[in-house]
Amino acid sequence: MKPLKDILYRTQLEQVVGDTSAAIARITFDSREAGPHTAFVAVRGAQADGHKFISKAVELGAAAIICEDLPKQCVEGVTYVRVADSRHALAIMAGNFFGHPDRQLTLTGITGTNGKTSVATLLYKLFGALGHKCALISTVEIRIGDAVVPATHTTPDPLRLHALFAEMAAAGVTHCFMEVSSHAVVQERIAGLHFALGVFTNITHDHLDYHGTFDAYIQAKKGFFDALPAGASALVNADDVHGAVMLQNTKAAKCTYAVRNLADHRARIIENQLTGLQLNIDGRDMYSRLVGEFNASNLLAVYAAAVLLGGQPVEVLTALSALEPPPGRFQVVRGQGGVIGIVDYAHTPDALKNVLNTIGAVCGDRERVITVVGCGGDRDRAKRPVMAAIAAAMSRSVVLTNDNPRSEDPLAIIDDMRKGLLPADLARVFVNTDRREAIRQAVAMAAPGEVVLLAGKGHENYQEVRGVRHHFNDVEVLKETLELLRK
């Protein structure tokens, strides 16, 4: 247990009612978890306001309440603390409670619309290959050394984060690579963390259902770099027009990378085939099993980050050449009948365009592509017609289907997508709300040598329908379908 006053250090206190020497054994922002020696932090969320549950936390025995607005009546024996921002206070309190284990790690944060998972995962694998004990916090999974922990959010809440960092430090981890989502920045989940390096991959339209405007989304990403300390480094993609924006107010040392523009670290594509990439990075040649220009950019980001973290260029490139691509990121599945399946997490317009451009470049003919794509329910509706338009313009045929419809009507989502289609597209665009059947339909339509792209779900092993998650994995279904086709 720790004294409340120590846990409150640097939390922007505005008013205290009660004794701050109270012993605290646990912090929570869920009133149902409150109890003796518990500090309950009332956070205003998108779905509920924690201030409405203060009385419930007190009934369950909470020793302290941290909030932005004090209740009208304060219960004797309970300490009430008013702060400027409960979310920020929660993150700072979590760090104080766990003893700032992030400071025992070399912590790298990766943000951007596309490429976060690939860059974070490749860095984790690369530094492991270079002899370091590493950890990963990503959309796909959390790893502490070789131990795997299921991931529920791209960036966990502050309490979960610091608990993970404490596990990492206790396990002897030296380097942690984590995805930093725009939601995490705005919701103060990473407030107070001691990052050694921040990486920006790119930014395109996404999450406007949450941020409201594209500018607000940009500012959320920028907030991560604004908060980096003077001793850190900030690495940004100079091929993205918003890369320079990320560096405007950062105190960190600035560094850039690019495939198409001038930058501190540059890559040139020598060969781009379905078997992999031949690159020249900073004057040295390397081969990778990853495919496409977007992966050339990801590999360059990983290389530049590794060098900034003290890696030797030749050793880094050698280890990088041996790495496999992350699951569900341009994952190639070959069928016996000559049909080529590709599974990719592309769930934004820009990501879908990148994948289809890559297929067109390596296959030499986009008319040989059949795309299966859907859009998530309860998410940004503006991108739905755009994604359908891109798929139709860059594929021979398209099957519109479910992604994760969540609480929405699947047909309503597809109707939104169809609004982006031209009259000439309709004859080659099909609708099948059963994703498994949609995959089978696309494979049945494909001739030998043609490509079936399954876009949107990538690594995911579930499909969420009406609030219930059912097991579903694109790679598994694709392999089963190609095997049935062979028979």
Secondary structure by P-SEA (a helix, b strand, c coil): cccccccccccccccccccccccccccccccccccccbbbbbccccccccccaaaaaaaacccccccccccccccccbbbbbcccaaaaaaaaaaaaacccccccbbbbbbcccaaaaaaaaaaaaaaaaccccccccccccccccbbbbbccccccaaaaaaaaaaaaaacccbbbbbbcaaaaaacccccccccbbbbcccccccccccccaaaaaaaaaaaaaaccccbbbbbccccccccccccccccccccccccccccbbbbbccccccbbbbbccccccccccccaaaaaaaaaaaaaaaaacccaaaaaaaaaaccccccccbbbbccccbbbbbbccccaaaaaaaaaaaaaaacccccbbbbbcccccccccaaaaaaaaaaacccbbbbbbcccccccaaaaaaaaaccccccccccbbbbccaaaaaaaaaaaccccbbbbbcccccccbbbcccccccccaaaaaaaaaaaaac
